Amino acid sequence: MVGNTQWAFRVMGKQAVQIRRPGKEDWERILEILETANFHHIGGREMPAFPLSDCFVAEADGRVIGVAGYRILDDTTAKTTLLAVDPEHRRDAVGAALQTARQDFLRGRGIKTLYTNADDERVIDWYIRRFGYRPTGKRIAKVEPFGREDKSEWINLKVML
């Protein structure tokens, strides 16, 4: 998946979902979705920026229902940033489609190592079970309330693409 290429698929036998690059017109809806995971404090110390150019969105019936970002660190290394799905669609494999799209894109850019941080045990298990991530042993202290407010650190995970 490179450039403006889009993917379309059905999730859990329901509506067709399209994975695409977002535009400025999607920003308000993206923030609404990020807020459902307490990831909407863009511009703070935890997430200084969330450039639309480094994101994918999932859309169904003309409405954005999920978002996933990334940051390229160097020629062979990248880090995922925020991934959130509208609560009504969290059991519909939308998150997996977004994760697959960003991994495929990064692999196509020559990325070999992909890191992510998570603070929820269910999400950590999902990354491990579904995508082959492994804990690095590194724990990163949160610098402000972001994600789960009952957690004070991020668990760092890594996968080889």
N, C-alpha and C positions, 0 to 999 in steps of 0.2 A: 504494500500500500504506500504509494508515494504521491506527493503533491495533492491534488484535489480528488484523487480516486475515492470512490465511495463503495461501501459494502452494504448489501441488503440481505437480510435473512429473517427467518421466523424464529421467535423465541417461545419455547414451551407450547407450541401449537397455537399461539395467539397471533396478534397483529404482526405485520412486517416491521422490522426495525432496520434503520439505516444508520451506519456509522460514517460520520463525515467530519470535516474540519468545521469549527464554528466561525461565525462572523460576529461583528460588533452587535448586531441585532439579537444575538443569543445571550449576551452578557447578563441581563437581568434574570433570565430563567436559570442560567448557570449558578448564579449566586443563591437563588431560591433552593436549588438542589443541594449546593454545598452547605447551606445553613442546616439542612436536615441531619448532617453529620458533624455540625459545629466546625466546619472547614471554611466558613465564609469571611473570616477576618483577614482578608487580603490586604497587604500593605503593612502588616505587623511584623514582629520579629520572627515568628514561626514561618510565615509565608510572605516574604517581602513583595513578591510579584507572582502572578499567574498568567503569563502571556497566552493569549488565544492561539498564537502561532504554534505553540507547543502543547496543543490539546486535541482531543477528539471528543465529539459528542455523539450520543445515541439519540435518534429521533424516531418517534412512532406517531402516526396520524398527524404529522405536522407539528408535533410538540417535542421539545427536548426533554428526555427522561433520564439522562445520565451524562457524566463528564469524566474524562481521565486525562491527566497531564503527565508531562515528562520534562526532564532537563538533561541535555547532553553535557557531560562533564569534560570529556576529551575524545580523541578519535575512536576509542574502543570502550568507553565507559559512560554509562548514563544512570540516572536515578528517576524513578517514578515520582510524581508529585501527587496531587489530589485525585482520588477516585471516589465518586459518590453517585448513587442511583436514587431516583425518586422512590420513596418508600412503597408506593403502589406497585413497583416493578422489581423489587429486590429479590424476588424468588423466580424471576423470569430469565435468568442467565444474561442479563444486560451487562452486568459488571464483568463477566467472563468475556463477553464479546469486546468490550472496551479494552480490557487487559490484553487480549489476543491482538487487537488492532495495533495498540502501541508497541507491543513486543515485536510484531511483524515489521512495523515501520522502522523501529530501531535496529533490528537485525539487518534490514535492507540498507541501512546507513553505515553498516560495518561495526555496530556495537556488539561487543562480545560479553561484557559483564554489566548486569543490571541490578541496581540496589533499590530497595524500598524500605520505608519505615512504617511500622504499624503499632497501634496501641490497644488493639482489641484481639483477644485470644481467638475468636471465631474467624476474624479476618486473617490473622497469622496462619491459622490452620488451613484456610482456603488457599492462600498463596503457596504453602508447602505442598498440600495435597493435589491441587489442580495444576500448578505451574512449575513445581520442582524447586522452589526457593528453599534455601537453608539459612538458619540463623547464623550470623557472623560472630555472635557473642558480644557484640557491641550494643550498649544501651546509651541512648542519647537523652539527656535531660530536656524536658520541655521548658521553654522560656516564657510561655504565657498560656492561658487556657485555650486549647485547640484540640479538636478531636474529642476523645473521652475525657471529661473533666475529672473523673475519679482516678485517672492515671497520670503519673508525674514524669513518665519517660516513654520514649519510642524504642521499640525493638527493631534492630537493623537486620534485614534479610538480603540475601544475594542469590542470583541465578545466573548461570552461564547460558548465553544465547548461542 
